[in-house]
Amino acid sequence: GHTEIVAALIAAGAKVNQASDNGSTPLSIACLHGHTEIATALIAAGAEVNHRAGHGVTPLYIACQEGHTVTAAALLAAGAALNQAAEDGATPLFAACTHGHTETAAALLAAGAKVNQATDDGTMPLYIACYNGHTEIASALITAGAILIEADDEGYTPLYIACFNGHTELATALIAAGAHLNQATKHEGTTPLFIACQNGHTETAAALLA
């Protein structure tokens, strides 16, 4: 990040909100790369902190997707909308959970992010954390009040998807927190144990039977 050059351009009258063809502004790209000092300078010069770039992603969403916790904090301090979702309904918290950025997710939860805000297809942050095997994030979400038995549009719960992918530690944590062991999917009627067995996850199946 060339902070001094950016400052000079701003001083010369550069348009801080002029977007590229895909809708990205200078603030969007600064947040993508975690250039907090530049982002702060752009905001001070009038950059739109909640500008929606391609697919409706905001600077905060972008920062959280990349795990730039300090940048995200600066955006929140400047009034960024904590729960503003992209076009598919994914929030900054969802983005952090998807990519396994534990520190960023924790900061968003501490700021009051909605732990159960779902995407357009009914997927919640806990589900996506479980899908990708992010145990520490899942634990933080559960502590913050994530709904354990909520299913997506296919009827897949966090426990089901953890078992589908063989994430045994996660499955054990979900059961300990109160997940429904025998909750079946909507269309196939398959349970977490069924899918663990189908996919050959021996350790996960053993944990379900313990």
SVG drawing of the C-alpha trace seen along z (x, -y; Angstrom):
<svg xmlns="http://www.w3.org/2000/svg" viewBox="-38 -19 42 66">
<polyline fill="none" stroke="black" stroke-width="0.4" points="0.0,0.0 1.5,-3.3 0.1,-5.5 2.0,-8.7 1.0,-8.5 -2.6,-7.9 -2.5,-11.0 -1.0,-13.1 -3.7,-12.0 -6.4,-12.8 -4.9,-16.2 -4.8,-16.8 -8.6,-16.1 -8.8,-12.5 -12.3,-11.1 -12.3,-8.7 -15.5,-7.0 -14.9,-6.5 -15.4,-2.8 -13.9,-0.4 -16.0,1.5 -16.8,4.2 -17.9,1.6 -14.8,1.7 -13.7,-1.6 -10.3,-2.5 -11.6,-1.7 -12.8,1.7 -9.3,2.6 -7.5,1.2 -9.7,3.5 -9.0,6.5 -5.3,6.2 -5.6,5.1 -4.2,1.6 -5.8,0.1 -3.9,-3.2 -5.0,-3.8 -8.5,-2.8 -8.6,-5.2 -7.3,-8.0 -9.9,-7.3 -12.7,-7.3 -11.5,-10.6 -11.6,-12.0 -15.2,-10.9 -15.1,-7.4 -18.4,-5.6 -17.9,-3.0 -20.9,-0.9 -20.4,-1.0 -21.6,2.2 -19.2,3.5 -19.7,6.5 -22.2,9.0 -23.1,6.5 -20.1,6.9 -19.1,4.0 -15.6,3.0 -16.3,4.7 -17.4,7.9 -14.2,7.9 -12.0,7.2 -13.6,10.0 -13.5,12.4 -9.7,11.9 -9.3,12.0 -8.1,8.4 -9.3,7.9 -7.7,4.5 -9.1,3.2 -12.5,4.5 -12.3,2.8 -11.4,-0.5 -14.4,-0.2 -16.8,0.5 -15.4,-2.5 -16.2,-4.6 -19.8,-3.4 -19.7,-0.3 -23.0,1.7 -22.1,4.8 -24.7,7.1 -25.1,5.7 -25.3,8.7 -24.1,9.3 -26.5,10.2 -26.6,13.8 -27.5,12.9 -24.0,13.6 -22.9,11.2 -19.4,10.2 -19.6,12.8 -20.6,15.5 -17.6,14.5 -15.2,14.8 -16.6,18.1 -16.4,19.5 -12.7,18.8 -11.7,19.8 -10.8,16.4 -11.2,17.0 -10.0,13.7 -12.1,11.7 -15.2,13.7 -14.6,13.2 -14.3,9.4 -17.6,9.3 -19.4,11.3 -18.0,9.0 -19.3,6.1 -22.8,7.6 -23.0,9.4 -26.2,11.4 -25.0,15.0 -28.1,16.6 -28.5,14.4 -28.8,16.7 -28.0,16.5 -30.8,16.6 -30.6,20.4 -31.0,20.7 -27.3,21.3 -26.1,19.8 -22.6,19.0 -22.5,22.1 -23.4,24.4 -20.6,23.0 -18.1,23.2 -19.0,26.9 -18.9,27.6 -15.4,26.3 -14.2,27.9 -13.5,24.7 -14.0,26.0 -12.8,23.0 -15.1,20.7 -18.0,23.1 -17.4,23.1 -17.5,19.3 -20.7,19.2 -22.3,21.7 -21.3,19.7 -22.8,16.6 -26.1,18.3 -26.0,20.1 -29.0,22.3 -27.8,25.9 -30.8,27.6 -31.5,25.0 -31.3,26.6 -30.6,25.1 -33.1,25.5 -32.1,29.1 -32.6,30.0 -28.9,30.2 -28.0,29.2 -24.6,28.2 -24.2,31.7 -25.2,33.4 -22.7,31.5 -19.9,32.0 -20.6,35.8 -20.9,35.6 -17.3,34.3 -15.9,36.4 -15.2,33.5 -15.3,35.7 -14.1,33.1 -16.8,30.7 -19.5,33.3 -18.5,34.2 -18.7,30.5 -22.1,30.1 -23.5,33.1 -22.1,31.9 -23.8,28.5 -27.2,30.2 -27.4,30.9 -30.1,33.4 -28.3,36.6 -31.1,38.2 -32.4,35.2 -33.0,36.3 -32.8,34.4 -36.0,33.2 -35.9,35.0 -33.8,38.2 -34.6,38.7 -30.9,39.5 -29.4,38.9 -25.9,37.8 -25.0,41.4 -26.3,42.5 -24.2,40.0 -21.0,40.7 -21.4,44.4 -22.1,43.7 -19.0,41.6 -16.8,43.9 -16.0,41.7 -15.3,44.4 -14.1,42.2 -17.1,39.8 -19.6,42.7 -18.0,44.1 -18.3,40.7 -22.0,40.6 -22.5,44.1 -20.5,43.3"/>
</svg>
